[in-house]
Amino acid sequence: MVGKVAIVESLGEKAVLLPGLIAAALTANDRLKIRMTLLQEASAQASEPGRAAPALESERRAAGLDDAAFDAIFSGARPLDAGHFIAPGAAALAGGMADDLAAMVEPLEVAGGEDVAALKRRVDAIVAALPSFADDRVSHAEALALASVRREAGDSLHLVVMDLHRAINRLAAETAVEDVDGAGAAGLDESARARVKAFMRGLNRTKNLAFGHPGLATTAGKIGARLSIQNDIGTTDAHVLVVRVEGLTATTTYTDVHRPRAKFFMSLFEESGVEWSPLGEKRQRNLAEGEVFYLLTGVFRAADAPELDRFLELLGSRIVFLIDWNKARKALQLFTGKKGAIQILTDAARRDEGHRAFLELGGAELVYEAVRNAASGRIAYGAPLGQALGEDECQGFLRHVLHVACEGLKDGRSTRLIRDEIQADLSQRLDTAERETLAVALRHLGLTRMLAGMIEMAFLPDSLANVDERRVLAARAKAIEAKADRLTVEARKLSSRLREAEDVLALVDQIEAATDCFDEAAFLVSLAEGDEANRIGPPLALLASIATESAAQMTRAVDGALLAPEGKREDAAFTLKCIDAVIDSERAADAAQRAAMAALLGPALTGAEARVIVLGLEIARSLEGATDRLAHAAMSLRARLFQELSA
């Protein structure tokens, strides 16, 4: 096509005809897409009888296909054999395809240009090959071939329609008589101009988020009472948006070859009051991606002109987030699930940030680089990022990546600085994963310390004078142990994110083992009968006190370790002091156990039943075992602390 001024001059009086011809061509484009959509739905209905078919009455009527009999094409479709089906009205539907193609070519022929002859030859070839669908008999292959957008498979009706549509949009822009805030427009009155300005306010507010990607060209024209605004979105085939405004009603027609992106687009207007046509959840078997397209119609009815303008502004502002959307989704899916990737993209669009900056900076490679530089040695080789961080934390990181990429490019920061910010955030999140593990271990130790204290109290004089009290102790101990087990599972899950998790996992396991020892001791106490608890209490009181102190010191040690990575030397020193106290408690418990054994087997209990002696010895073994496990936990914490301090 030649430039705007040259083409208007060359057309002379014929230029007056172009606005009407262009409007007629765009309406013909809509009719052709409806015709192909109806055939696709009929093919799907015949392949899967009983499937819910979308209601296309409003779309059909808006495109000028007023005959209600066309609805029977898919509602009445029935299979004939494996390759054919009957679609009532298919012959009449196909009969109008040639006329619609002629209407699309006409303004291009009037305008002339070097591309027109090639387009006309393609149109003639397609018209010559159009099936007649005699007796309403249709083959699945024919319906598929008409709607195909796979250029490698050869030319098709749909491909010709898309290329004609783009040529018409270019012609509309080149022959526009005015520029309305960046939109090429013709035939606008003041009311229509206000609507176009509203649409362009939204488009211009977010168009820079495309970061240089081509697309977003807008044309507008008014014929009669109808204002049409078109946007070519990007460069993807079959990806066009048209909005028609009549009175206070705006009808948006959107086509896409990717159903997830079409659903995403609809989701951006969830609270705006748009009534969307159904988007089929099923698709015909044996159709690959790109072999069908989805046509959506959304109707918005405004109460007044300001409300209509607010909707048009919103609509214009959302279009940039469709560009390269599928590419961004696939990149994000490498790190999180499909549902999570779509939610991240939705959130980015609602924050007016989007995903194009993320792609401009490398997309998935931007994340991989951060993992290599910030997480080397901290994430197990081959472990998914979602496993290393946890799914929620991973999605939070990816949201931050999109945010930093967008803000960085908008502010003109260097790409090196943007990458450094992303890597720093990932490093902090990995530190958070370890801190979360220690925090869970600290909660676990709180329960362990409580249980140890309950057992210590049991050996005070007359504290467990009757069997019922001893059984209550055992029941409470079992409940605490069960709650502690749940924390162990949580801590193990958190520690599994880390590459060098041996020390942390050992810490968690030893704390669990200590809790089990205290639980066993409480159970053994409940087995005592009559005054047996008071008879074995004095020999065990010191050991129980040491075990409680060991649990308390271990709790303080983990609490201090949580603060040590922040660089406070006094916190690290305090933690090491508490660790040393736990280890000393284990040695003291060894001596106390021997003293308890001597007392239980000594003259003070001479004549006691064997069961009393055995019970006392087993309780002593459990309490000493708890201090032994806590000492092992302290050594694991010590190793981890030194590793953190050296880093």
C-alpha positions in Angstrom: 0.0 0.0 0.0 1.2 3.5 -0.7 1.2 6.3 1.9 -1.9 8.0 3.2 -1.6 11.3 1.3 -0.6 9.6 -2.0 -3.4 7.2 -1.9 -6.1 9.8 -1.3 -4.7 11.9 -4.1 -4.6 8.9 -6.5 -8.1 7.8 -5.8 -9.8 11.2 -6.5 -13.6 10.9 -6.4 -13.4 7.1 -5.7 -12.0 7.9 -2.3 -15.5 9.0 -1.3 -16.7 5.4 -1.7 -14.1 3.9 0.5 -15.6 4.4 4.0 -18.7 2.6 3.0 -16.8 -0.2 1.2 -14.5 -0.7 4.1 -17.5 -0.9 6.5 -19.2 -3.4 4.3 -15.9 -5.4 4.0 -15.5 -5.6 7.8 -19.1 -6.8 8.2 -18.4 -9.4 5.5 -15.3 -10.5 7.6 -17.5 -11.0 10.6 -20.0 -13.0 8.6 -17.3 -15.3 7.2 -15.9 -15.9 10.7 -19.4 -16.8 11.9 -19.9 -19.1 9.0 -16.7 -21.0 9.9 -17.5 -21.0 13.5 -21.0 -22.6 12.8 -19.3 -25.3 10.7 -16.8 -26.0 13.4 -19.5 -26.4 16.0 -21.5 -28.6 13.7 -18.5 -30.9 13.1 -17.9 -31.1 16.9 -21.6 -31.8 17.5 -21.6 -34.6 15.0 -18.4 -36.0 16.5 -19.8 -35.8 20.0 -23.6 -36.0 19.9 -25.2 -34.3 22.9 -22.3 -31.9 23.7 -23.4 -28.5 24.8 -23.2 -26.1 21.9 -22.7 -22.4 22.4 -25.5 -20.0 21.6 -24.4 -17.8 18.7 -27.6 -16.0 17.9 -26.4 -12.5 19.0 -23.1 -13.0 17.0 -24.9 -14.3 14.0 -27.4 -11.4 13.9 -24.7 -8.8 14.6 -22.9 -10.0 11.5 -26.0 -9.8 9.3 -26.9 -13.5 9.2 -30.5 -13.0 10.4 -32.1 -16.3 9.3 -32.8 -18.3 12.5 -32.5 -21.5 10.4 -28.8 -21.2 10.6 -28.9 -22.2 14.3 -29.9 -25.7 13.2 -26.6 -26.1 11.5 -25.0 -27.3 14.7 -28.1 -28.1 16.9 -29.3 -30.4 14.2 -25.9 -31.9 13.1 -25.8 -35.7 13.0 -23.1 -38.1 11.8 -23.5 -40.0 8.6 -20.3 -42.0 8.7 -16.8 -41.7 10.1 -15.9 -38.8 7.8 -19.2 -37.1 7.1 -22.2 -35.5 8.8 -25.5 -33.7 8.0 -25.7 -30.0 9.0 -29.1 -28.5 8.2 -28.6 -25.2 6.3 -24.9 -25.9 5.5 -25.5 -25.4 1.8 -27.1 -22.0 2.3 -24.3 -21.1 4.7 -21.6 -22.0 2.2 -23.5 -20.2 -0.6 -22.8 -16.8 0.9 -19.0 -17.3 1.3 -18.1 -16.2 -2.2 -20.2 -13.0 -1.9 -18.5 -12.1 1.5 -15.1 -12.6 0.0 -16.0 -10.3 -2.9 -17.2 -7.7 -0.5 -13.8 -7.9 1.4 -11.8 -7.6 -1.8 -13.8 -4.6 -3.3 -12.3 -1.7 -1.2 -8.8 -3.1 -1.9 -9.4 -3.2 -5.6 -10.8 0.4 -5.5 -7.7 1.5 -3.7 -5.3 -0.5 -5.8 -1.8 -1.3 -4.7 0.9 -3.9 -5.3 -0.5 -6.5 -2.9 -4.1 -6.5 -4.2 -3.4 -8.6 -7.3 -1.9 -11.4 -5.3 -4.7 -11.3 -2.8 -7.3 -11.4 -5.6 -5.6 -14.5 -7.1 -5.8 -16.2 -3.7 -9.5 -15.2 -3.3 -10.3 -16.6 -6.8 -8.6 -19.9 -6.0 -10.4 -20.3 -2.8 -13.8 -19.4 -4.3 -13.2 -22.0 -7.1 -12.5 -24.6 -4.4 -15.3 -23.8 -2.0 -17.5 -26.8 -1.3 -21.2 -26.6 -2.0 -22.3 -28.9 0.8 -25.0 -30.3 -1.5 -27.9 -31.7 0.4 -26.3 -30.2 3.6 -23.8 -33.1 3.5 -20.4 -32.0 5.0 -17.2 -33.8 5.5 -15.2 -33.2 8.7 -12.1 -32.7 6.6 -13.8 -29.9 4.6 -15.0 -28.1 7.7 -11.5 -28.3 9.2 -9.8 -27.2 6.0 -11.9 -24.1 5.7 -11.1 -22.9 9.2 -7.4 -23.9 9.3 -4.8 -21.3 10.2 -1.8 -23.5 9.7 0.0 -21.9 6.8 2.3 -24.9 6.4 -0.8 -27.0 5.4 -1.5 -24.7 2.5 -3.9 -21.8 1.8 -7.4 -21.8 3.3 -10.5 -19.7 3.5 -9.5 -18.6 7.0 -6.0 -17.6 6.0 -7.3 -15.5 3.1 -9.9 -13.9 5.3 -7.3 -13.0 7.9 -4.9 -11.5 5.3 -7.8 -9.6 3.7 -8.8 -8.2 7.1 -5.3 -6.9 7.8 -5.1 -5.3 4.4 -8.5 -3.6 5.0 -7.3 -2.4 8.4 -4.2 -0.9 6.8 -6.3 0.7 4.1 -8.6 2.1 6.7 -5.6 3.7 8.5 -4.1 5.0 5.3 -7.3 6.6 4.1 -8.4 7.9 7.5 -9.3 11.6 7.4 -8.4 12.3 11.0 -6.2 11.0 13.8 -8.0 10.6 17.1 -5.3 10.2 19.8 -3.5 7.7 17.6 -6.4 6.0 16.0 -7.0 6.4 12.3 -10.6 7.5 11.9 -13.2 8.4 9.3 -16.8 9.6 9.4 -16.9 10.4 13.1 -19.3 12.8 14.7 -18.7 14.4 18.2 -20.3 11.5 20.0 -18.3 8.8 18.2 -15.1 10.8 18.6 -15.6 10.9 22.4 -16.0 7.1 22.4 -12.8 6.6 20.4 -11.0 9.0 22.7 -12.1 6.9 25.7 -10.8 3.7 24.0 -7.5 5.3 23.1 -7.0 6.7 26.7 -6.9 3.2 27.9 -4.8 1.9 25.0 -2.3 4.8 25.3 -2.0 4.4 29.1 -0.6 0.8 28.8 0.7 0.5 25.2 4.3 1.2 26.4 4.1 -2.1 28.2 4.6 -3.8 24.8 8.2 -2.6 25.1 8.7 -2.3 21.3 6.6 -5.2 20.2 4.7 -4.4 17.0 0.9 -4.2 17.0 -1.9 -2.2 18.7 -2.8 -0.2 15.6 -6.3 1.1 15.9 -8.8 2.2 13.3 -12.3 3.6 13.8 -15.2 4.5 11.5 -18.9 5.3 11.8 -21.5 4.2 9.3 -25.1 5.1 10.2 -25.6 4.6 13.9 -22.8 2.1 14.4 -19.3 3.1 15.5 -16.6 0.4 14.8 -13.2 0.4 16.6 -10.7 -2.2 15.5 -7.3 -3.2 17.0 -4.9 -5.6 15.4 -3.4 -6.6 18.8 -0.1 -8.0 17.7 1.2 -10.0 14.8 -0.5 -13.3 15.5 -2.9 -14.8 12.9 -6.6 -14.9 13.8 -6.0 -12.5 16.8 -8.2 -9.5 16.3 -10.5 -7.3 18.4 -13.4 -5.3 17.2 -15.8 -3.2 19.3 -19.0 -1.8 17.9 -20.9 0.9 19.7 -24.5 1.6 19.1 -26.2 4.0 21.6 -25.1 2.9 25.0 -24.2 -0.7 24.1 -20.7 -1.8 23.2 -20.3 -5.2 21.6 -16.8 -6.7 21.6 -15.9 -9.4 19.1 -12.6 -11.2 19.9 -11.0 -14.1 18.0 -8.1 -16.3 19.1 -6.5 -19.6 18.3 -5.6 -20.3 22.0 -8.5 -21.1 24.3 -6.5 -20.4 27.5 -5.7 -16.9 26.3 -9.3 -16.3 25.3 -10.4 -17.3 28.9 -7.7 -15.0 30.3 -9.0 -12.1 28.2 -12.6 -12.7 29.6 -11.2 -12.9 33.1 -9.9 -9.3 32.9 -13.5 -8.1 32.8 -15.0 -10.2 35.6 -16.3 -7.2 37.5 -17.2 -4.9 34.6 -20.6 -6.4 33.8 -19.7 -7.7 30.3 -22.0 -10.6 29.2 -19.8 -13.0 27.3 -20.9 -15.7 24.8 -20.0 -19.2 26.1 -16.4 -20.4 25.4 -16.6 -24.1 24.5 -14.9 -26.3 27.1 -14.6 -29.2 24.6 -13.0 -29.3 21.2 -13.4 -31.8 18.4 -11.2 -34.9 18.6 -8.0 -35.1 16.5 -7.8 -31.3 16.1 -4.3 -29.9 16.9 -3.6 -26.5 18.3 -4.0 -23.9 15.6 -6.5 -25.8 13.6 -9.5 -24.1 15.1 -10.1 -20.6 16.4 -12.4 -19.3 19.1 -14.8 -16.4 18.5 -16.1 -14.5 21.6 -18.7 -11.8 21.8 -19.0 -9.6 24.9 -21.9 -7.2 25.3 -21.7 -4.3 27.7 -24.8 -2.1 28.3 -24.0 1.2 30.0 -26.4 3.3 32.0 -25.0 6.6 30.6 -22.2 7.9 28.4 -19.6 8.3 31.2 -20.1 4.6 32.2 -19.7 3.6 28.5 -16.5 5.6 28.3 -15.1 4.0 31.4 -15.7 0.5 29.9 -14.1 1.5 26.5 -11.1 2.9 28.4 -10.8 -0.4 30.3 -11.1 -2.4 27.1 -8.4 -0.4 25.4 -6.0 -0.7 28.4 -6.2 -4.5 28.5 -5.2 -5.3 24.9 -1.5 -5.0 25.4 -1.6 -7.9 27.9 -2.6 -10.3 25.1 0.6 -9.8 23.1 2.9 -12.8 23.5 0.7 -14.0 26.3 0.9 -17.7 25.3 4.7 -17.4 25.1 4.8 -15.9 28.6 2.5 -18.6 29.9 4.7 -21.4 28.6 7.8 -19.8 30.1 6.2 -19.5 33.5 4.9 -23.0 33.4 8.5 -24.3 33.5 8.6 -23.2 37.1 4.9 -23.5 38.3 1.8 -25.2 37.1 -0.4 -24.0 34.2 -3.0 -22.7 36.6 -0.4 -20.8 38.6 1.2 -19.4 35.5 -2.1 -18.0 34.3 -2.9 -16.5 37.7 0.5 -14.8 37.7 -0.2 -13.3 34.3 -3.7 -12.2 35.4 -2.2 -10.5 38.5 0.4 -8.8 36.4 -2.3 -7.4 34.0 -4.4 -6.2 36.9 -1.4 -4.3 38.3 -0.8 -2.7 34.9 2.6 -4.4 34.6 2.1 -7.3 32.3 4.7 -9.8 31.0 6.3 -8.2 27.9 9.3 -6.8 30.0 9.8 -10.3 31.4 10.1 -11.7 27.8 12.2 -8.8 26.7 14.8 -9.7 29.4 14.9 -13.3 28.4 11.8 -14.9 29.9 12.6 -18.3 31.4 16.3 -17.7 31.0 16.0 -14.7 33.3 14.8 -17.1 36.1 17.3 -19.8 35.2 20.1 -17.2 35.5 18.9 -16.2 39.0 18.8 -19.8 40.1 22.4 -20.4 38.8 23.8 -17.3 40.5 21.8 -17.1 43.7 20.9 -20.7 44.5 23.9 -22.7 43.5 24.6 -25.2 46.2 21.3 -24.4 48.0 18.8 -26.2 45.7 19.2 -29.9 45.0 20.4 -30.5 41.4 17.4 -31.0 39.1 14.9 -30.0 41.8 12.0 -27.8 40.5 11.9 -24.3 41.8 8.4 -24.9 43.1 9.8 -27.7 45.3 12.8 -25.7 46.4 10.8 -22.7 47.5 7.4 -24.2 48.0 4.6 -23.5 45.5 3.3 -20.4 47.1 6.7 -18.9 47.6 7.7 -19.8 44.0 4.7 -18.0 42.6 5.5 -15.0 44.8 9.0 -15.0 43.4 7.7 -15.1 39.7 5.3 -12.3 40.4 8.3 -10.3 41.7 10.3 -11.1 38.6 7.6 -9.7 36.4 7.2 -6.6 38.6 11.0 -5.9 38.7 11.4 -6.5 35.0 8.5 -4.1 34.1 9.5 -1.4 36.6 13.2 -1.7 35.6 12.6 -1.2 31.9 10.1 1.6 32.5 12.6 3.4 34.7 15.5 2.9 32.3 17.6 0.8 34.8 20.4 -1.3 33.4 19.6 -4.9 32.7 22.4 -5.9 35.0 20.8 -4.1 37.9 17.4 -5.7 37.2 19.0 -9.1 37.1 20.8 -8.4 40.4 17.6 -7.4 42.1 15.9 -10.6 40.9 18.8 -12.7 42.2 18.9 -10.9 45.5 15.2 -11.6 46.0 15.6 -15.3 45.2 18.5 -15.6 47.7 16.4 -14.0 50.4 13.5 -16.4 49.7 15.9 -19.3 50.0 17.1 -18.0 53.4 13.4 -17.7 54.3 12.9 -21.4 53.6 15.6 -22.4 56.0 14.4 -19.9 58.6 10.9 -21.3 58.3 12.2 -24.8 59.0 13.9 -23.6 62.1 10.8 -21.8 63.1 8.8 -25.0 62.9 11.5 -26.8 64.9 11.2 -24.1 67.5 7.5 -24.7 67.8 8.1 -28.4 68.1 10.6 -27.8 70.9 8.1 -25.7 72.7 5.9 -28.8 72.9 8.8 -31.0 73.9 9.7 -28.6 76.7 6.1 -28.5 78.0 6.0 -32.3 78.0 9.3 -32.6 79.9 8.1 -30.1 82.5 4.9 -32.2 83.0 7.0 -35.3 83.7 9.3 -33.4 86.0 6.2 -32.2 88.0 5.1 -35.8 88.2 8.1 -36.7 90.4 7.5 -34.0 93.0 6.2 -35.4 96.3 2.5 -36.5 96.1 2.0 -34.8 92.7 0.6 -37.9 91.1 -1.1 -39.5 94.1 -3.7 -41.5 92.2 -4.0 -43.6 89.1 -6.4 -41.2 87.3 -3.9 -38.3 87.5 -1.2 -40.5 86.0 -3.5 -41.6 83.2 -4.4 -37.9 82.5 -0.6 -37.2 82.2 -0.3 -40.1 79.6 -3.3 -38.8 77.6 -2.0 -35.3 77.5 1.5 -36.5 76.5 0.0 -38.5 73.6 -1.9 -35.5 72.4 1.2 -33.3 72.5 3.3 -36.0 70.8 0.7 -36.2 68.0 0.8 -32.5 67.5 4.6 -32.6 67.5 4.5 -35.3 64.8 2.5 -33.0 62.5 5.2 -30.3 63.0 7.9 -32.8 62.1 6.2 -33.6 58.8 6.0 -29.9 58.1 9.6 -29.3 59.0 10.8 -32.2 56.8 8.8 -30.9 53.9 10.4 -27.5 54.3 13.9 -28.9 54.7 13.5 -30.9 51.5 13.7 -27.7 49.5 17.4 -27.2 50.5 20.3 -28.9 48.9 22.5 -29.0 52.0 19.7 -30.1 54.3 21.4 -32.9 56.2 22.1 -30.9 59.4 18.6 -29.3 59.4 16.9 -32.7 58.8 19.0 -34.3 61.5 18.0 -31.5 63.9 14.3 -32.1 63.1 14.6 -35.9 63.4 16.4 -35.8 66.8 13.9 -33.4 68.2 11.1 -35.7 67.2 13.0 -38.7 68.8 13.4 -36.7 72.1 9.7 -36.0 72.1 9.0 -39.7 71.6 11.2 -40.5 74.6 9.3 -38.0 76.8 6.0 -39.5 75.6 7.2 -43.0 76.5 8.2 -41.8 79.9 4.8 -40.4 80.5 3.2 -43.6 79.4 5.4 -45.6 81.8 4.4 -43.3 84.7 0.7 -44.1 84.0 1.4 -47.8 84.5 2.3 -47.3 88.2 -0.3 -48.5 90.6 -1.1 -47.4 94.1 1.8 -45.5 95.7 4.3 -47.0 93.2 4.8 -43.6 91.5 5.8 -42.0 94.9 8.2 -44.9 95.5 10.1 -44.5 92.3 9.8 -40.7 92.2 12.7 -39.6 94.4 15.4 -41.6 92.5 14.1 -40.1 89.2 13.4 -36.5 90.2 17.0 -35.2 89.5 17.1 -36.9 86.1 13.6 -35.5 85.1 14.9 -32.0 86.2 18.0 -32.3 84.0 15.9 -33.5 81.0 13.6 -30.5 81.4 16.6 -28.1 81.5 18.0 -29.8 78.4 14.8 -29.2 76.5 14.7 -25.5 77.7 18.3 -24.9 76.6 17.7 -26.5 73.2 14.7 -24.2 72.7 16.8 -21.2 73.5 19.5 -22.4 71.1 17.1 -22.7 68.1 15.6 -19.3 69.0 19.1 -17.7 68.9 19.9 -19.5 65.6 17.0 -17.9 64.0 18.6 -14.5 64.7 22.2 -15.4 64.0 22.0 -15.1 60.1 21.1 -11.4 60.6 24.8 -10.8 61.5 24.5 -10.3 65.3 27.5 -11.8 66.9 25.9 -11.8 70.3 23.1 -14.0 69.0 25.5 -16.5 67.6 27.5 -16.5 70.9 24.3 -17.0 72.8 23.2 -19.9 70.6 26.6 -21.6 71.0 26.4 -21.2 74.8 22.9 -22.8 74.8 24.2 -25.7 72.6 27.0 -26.2 75.1 24.5 -26.3 78.0 22.5 -29.0 76.1 25.6 -31.1 75.7 26.5 -30.7 79.3 23.0 -31.7 80.3 23.4 -35.0 78.4 26.5 -35.8 80.5 24.7 -34.8 83.7 21.8 -37.0 82.7 24.2 -40.0 82.2 25.3 -39.6 85.8 21.8 -39.0 87.1 20.6 -42.2 85.3 23.3 -44.2 87.0 22.4 -42.7 90.4 18.7 -43.5 89.7 19.7 -47.1 88.8 21.7 -47.5 92.0 18.8 -46.1 94.1 16.2 -48.4 92.4 18.4 -51.4 93.0 19.6 -50.4 96.4 18.4 -51.1 99.9 15.8 -48.3 99.9 13.6 -50.4 97.6 14.5 -53.8 99.1 11.5 -56.0 98.9 9.8 -54.0 96.2 8.1 -55.9 93.5 10.1 -56.5 90.4 7.6 -54.5 88.3 8.3 -51.3 90.3 12.1 -51.6 89.8 11.7 -52.4 86.1 9.3 -49.5 85.7 11.7 -47.1 87.3 14.6 -48.3 85.2 12.6 -47.9 82.0 11.5 -44.4 82.9 15.2 -43.5 83.6 16.2 -45.0 80.3 13.6 -42.9 78.4 14.5 -39.6 80.2 18.2 -40.2 79.5 17.4 -41.1 75.9 15.6 -37.8 75.5 18.7 -35.8 76.7 20.9 -37.9 74.4 18.6 -37.1 71.4 18.6 -33.4 72.3 22.4 -33.4 72.4 22.5 -34.9 68.9 20.1 -32.1 67.8 22.4 -29.5 69.4 25.4 -30.8 67.5 23.5 -30.7 64.2 22.4 -27.1 65.0 26.0 -26.2 65.8 27.2 -27.5 62.4 24.6 -25.6 60.6 25.3 -22.4 62.5 29.0 -22.6 61.7 28.1 -23.1 58.0 25.9 -20.0 58.1 28.6 -17.9 59.8 31.3 -19.0 57.4 29.0 -18.1 54.4 
